[in-house]
Amino acid sequence: MALSAALTVTLGSGLALPVAANKYTQRLNAIHQRQAVLRQQQAALREQRAALTQRQAGLRSQLGTLRGERGVAVQEATATAQRIGVLRGRLEAAQIRLDEINAALARTTTHMLLTEVALHRDQARLAGAVVDLYQRGEGPTVTSAFINSRGIAGFVDATVQIQAVNHQFAQLSKALAVEESTLHRLQREQGAELRRQAGIVTALQEARTRLTAEEAVYQSEVSRLTGEAATVVGQAHALAGQISAVQQREAATAQAAAQAAAQAAAAAA
């Protein structure tokens, strides 16, 4: 079917109204607006990361001027701070993925419930159609309708009723097959999402344990520093966390942009 034909409804006067086209256009415009917002966010995050990286380079230059025993302690504390920043970034990314999985699970569960309701409803309707089929005597056939009818009008009415019941039976059988297939697919999707959820939760727990251990090491290392060294290391620690967080937000935004591009391609197909 041509796209124009699929997107218009022709009235008796010949006037074509773009009924579905309006919804299609609105959806495509919404996707394009989302893409524009994501591009702006990506640009802002790149600028933010560049500024933070420049500040980090300045702090490293300051750290390079420290020598001797104090310099070694500073380098150790700085390395620990960087590891903490990386771990915090991974925790934030894992939490974002967990939130996405939870949202997907909620959608899948809702879809499953709606499908089960439709399945039970159509099963009841099909049972009613079967009962109706076999409450008509020797079976719902045109021959039995002719034998049992009283005149042409009765025969026509009986035939129409038989055809309606047969049509309902066929439609309900088809609907049940589709609903059962959909339910099985959703159950597989739910199982996969639950496994991914469990994996992310385990990764989060492990990362939190490592983070706690690294923070304890960092506090021990920082406690031996004073003055400028303590100040610079503290700033480096804060910057490492900020840079890692920005990088993770960049990754999440890039993923959202890829999804929006896929949606736009699918809508335009």
N, C-alpha and C positions, 0 to 999 in steps of 0.2 A: 504494500500500500504506500502511495506517495505521502511524503511528510505533510504536504499541504492538505491532502484529503483527510489525514488522520487528525489534523489539528483544527479542522473547521466543521461546523454543522450548518447545512444548507436548509433554509426555510422554504416554505411553499412558493414564496415570491422569487426565489432564486438568490436571496441575499445570504452570503456566507459570513457566519460569525465565528471569530477565532476563540472559541470557548476554552479548549484545552491549551491553545497557544498562549493565553494569558498566564496560566499556571506554569507552563513550561518556561516562558520568558522570565517570570518572577523568580523561579527557582534558579535559573541560570544567572540572573543578575545578582541574586543573593550569594551564589558561589563566587562570582567575580569580585563582589565587594569583600567577601571573606579573604580572597587571595590578595587583594590590595592591602587590607589591614595586616595580613601576615608579612607581606613584603616590607611594609613600614616597620613592623616589629623586628624583622630580621636586620634591617639597616641600623636601627637604633641599638640593637644588641651588639652588632659588630663595632659600632663606634664606642660603646661602653667598654667592650673587651679591650679594644685598642688603647683606650685611656688608662685602664687598669694595668695593662701590660707595660705601658710606658712608666707608670708609677712604680711598678715592680722592678723594672730595670734600674730605676734610680735607687731603690732600696738595696738592690744587690751591689750597686757601686759603693754604697755606704758600708755594707758588710765587708766588702773587699778591703777596706782600709783598716779593718780590725786585725790585729796580729797577735801571735802568741797564744797562750792558754785561753784567754778570753775569746779570741777569734775562733778557736776550735769549738768552744762551748756554743758560741753564736751559730756557727755553721750547723752543728748538730741540732740545735733547737729549731733553726730555720728549715732544715730538712724534715724534721718531724711535723712542723707546721704545714709544710706543703703536702705531706701525706695525709694529714687531717683534712686539708682542703679538698683533696681528691676524694677521700672517703665521704665527706659531706655532700659533694656533688653527686657521687654515685647513689647515696641515700635519697637525695632529692629526685634523681632520675627514676630510681626504683619506685619511689612513692607515686610519681606521676604515672608510671606504667601500671601500678597497682590500682590507682584511681580509675584509669581507663578500663582495666579488666573488670573492676567492680561495676562500672557503668554498663559495660557490654553484657555482663552476667545479668544485671537487672533487666536490660532490654530483652535478652534471650528468655529469661524466666517469664516475663510478661507475655511475650509472644507464645511461649509454650502453653501458658494458662489459657490464653484466648483460643489457641488451636484445640486444646482439650475440650473447652466448652463447646466449640463448633462441632467437634467430633462426636461428643455425647448427644448433642442436639440432633445431628443428622442421623445418628444411629437410631434414636427414638423415632424420627420421621420415617426412616427406612422400614423399621419394624411395623409402623402403622400402615405403610404402603403394602407390605407383604400381607398383613392381615386383610386389608381392603381387597387385594388381588384374589384371595381365596375365600372371601365371603360372598362371592358372586356366583356360586353354584359350581358348575363343572369347569371352572377356570375362566379367566378373562379373555375369551377369544371372540372374534367376530361371529363365528358360527353359533356359539352359545348365546350371544347377544341376539342374533336373528331368531333362534328357537324360542328364547324366553321373552322376546319383545311382543308388544301388542300393537301391531300396526307399524307403518313406516316411521312415524314420529318417534315412537318408543325405541325402534331399532337405531335411529340416528342418535338419539340421546344416549343410549347404552354404549354405542360405538365411541362416541366422543368421550364419555367417562372412562372407558377402557383405555383409549389412547392417552388420556391425561394421566391416568394412574401409571401406565407403562412408561410414559415420559418422565414422571416424577421418580419412578424406580430407577431409571437409567441415570438421571441427573444426580440423585442421591448417592448411587453407587460410585459414580465418577468423583463426586465431592469427597466421599469417604476415603477413596484411594489417595487423592491429593492431600487430604488432611493427615492421613497416617504417614505418608511420605514426608510431609513437612515436619511432623512431630518427631520422627526418627532423626531427621537432619538436625533439628534443634537440640535433641538430646545429645547427639555427637558433638555439636558445637559447645554445648554446656559442659560436657566432659572435658573437652580440650581447654576451655577457659578456666575450669576449676584446677586442672593440672598446672596451667601457667600461673594461676593465682598462688597455688601452693609453692611453686618454685620461687616466685618473687618474694613471698613472705619469708621463706627460708633464707634467701639472699639478704633481705633486710635485717633479719636477726643476726646473721653472721657479720654483716657490715657494722651494725651497732656495737657488737661485741668488740670488734677490732678498733672501732672509733673510741670506745671507752678506754681500751688499753693504750692507744696512742696518745689520748689526751692526758692520761696519767703520766706517761713518759715525758710529754711536753711540759707539764706543770713542774715536774722534777727538774728538768733542764733549765726552765726559765727561772726557777727559784735561786739558781746560782748566779744569775746575771743581775747587774745593777746599772743605773745611769743610762747612757746613750745605748748601750748594747741591749738592755731590756726593752727600751722604747722601740728600737729598730726591729727587733725580733717580733714584738707585739704587732707592729704595723705589717710586717711581712706575713704574719699568721692571718691577720684579718684580710689582707689582699688576696692571699692564696684561696681563702674560702670564697671571696667575692668572685674571683675569676672562674673558679670551678663552677659556681652557681650559674654564672652567665653562660658558660659553655653548655651546661646542661639545658638551660632555657633555649639556647640556640638550637640544640639538637631536637628538643620537643617542638619548637616552632617549625623547623625544617620538616619534621614528620607530618605536622598538621598541614603544611603547604603541599607536601606530596599527596596527601589524602584529598585536599581540595582540588588539586590538578586532576587527579583520577576521577573525581566526581564531575568536574567540568567536562572532561573527555567523554565520560559515559552519558552525560546529559546532552551533549552535542551530537552524539552518534545517531 
